[in-house]
Amino acid sequence: MHTSRILIPFAAIRHSSALMIFLFVCCLSKSNKTLAQTQKIPGGRIFHFTSAFSCFPEAKRLSGYTYDSQFFDFSTHYKDSSVLMVVPDKLQVNKNGVDIVFWFHGWHNNIDTALKYYHLASQFVAAKKNAVLILAEAAKNAPDSYGGKLEQPNTFERLLQDALKDLRKNKIIPISCKPGNIMLAGHSGAYRVIAYMLQNGAVDVKEVELFDALYSETDKFLEWIKKDTANKFINFYTNTGGGTDQVSMNMMGELHEQKISFLLTEENNISASLLRSSRIIFIHSTREHNDIIFNPDNFQQFLEASPFLSTLK
């Protein structure tokens, strides 16, 4: 299911067919462009914009993608470069810059459906964190974990700069504002793009939260964990047949062999004090794959316990 990345360096484009693909991607991936879409929600606002540094379009999916004998065409599933931002009404930018939480959706979802179904905006606002929540479109309504351009070197840093540019354009942050602490979170197939962003994104990420998403790429998560002893990692997994339980057990085994301490607990033990008690936490749930993000609002609980996000006054 997972295949290698394709880069098209300009110097390597010598044939007309390759040149057409390169130009097609560039035309589709127009620079950061604010859409006339601003939605008021209780306690905040939602903004949409597009970025040339979101996941798609990207050369590898220009011809679509086939999974389990079903074809997912480019125009429907891999053309959208939308980015969505949730901004609390009381956001206060300080001298350390603006903290940002990035959320990536899993299979058969998009940024709007994920925001609504998993109650992400309401949980984020309810957490009362002095930060912005950003969802960048991945494979739209498709069974595909490939992260497109965001798997490639330095693209994440450029997406981050596009987000700051749009925040400035909407007069949410001053021109001098820089990125503060960065958190990556996601569900299901989001594991892959998050792993590659940690490896190639050229951004200092402080915390990662995976919601039944640890299917593979444990080497990249381990490398990031060992890179800075302050980095926080929370892996929430189920045993409902997807495979995250076995991969989680394997990763805990590797941590044990490398003498890196971690905490393993059950979902019904989650509390603010427990979430603050360890920098590496594995949480097992007996619930279903799509049920662990809200009701109870676990995303909100994780945000509230983060040592990297200050609370709104």
Beta strands, then each sheet from edge to edge (+ up, - down):
strand 1: 33-41
strand 2: 44-50
strand 3: 65-67
strand 4: 70-72
strand 5: 82-88
strand 6: 98-104
strand 7: 131-136
strand 8: 179-187
strand 9: 205-211
strand 10: 232-238
strand 11: 263-266
strand 12: 280-285
sheet 1: 1+ 2- 5+ 7- 6- 8- 9- 10- 12- 11-
sheet 2: 3+ 4-
end
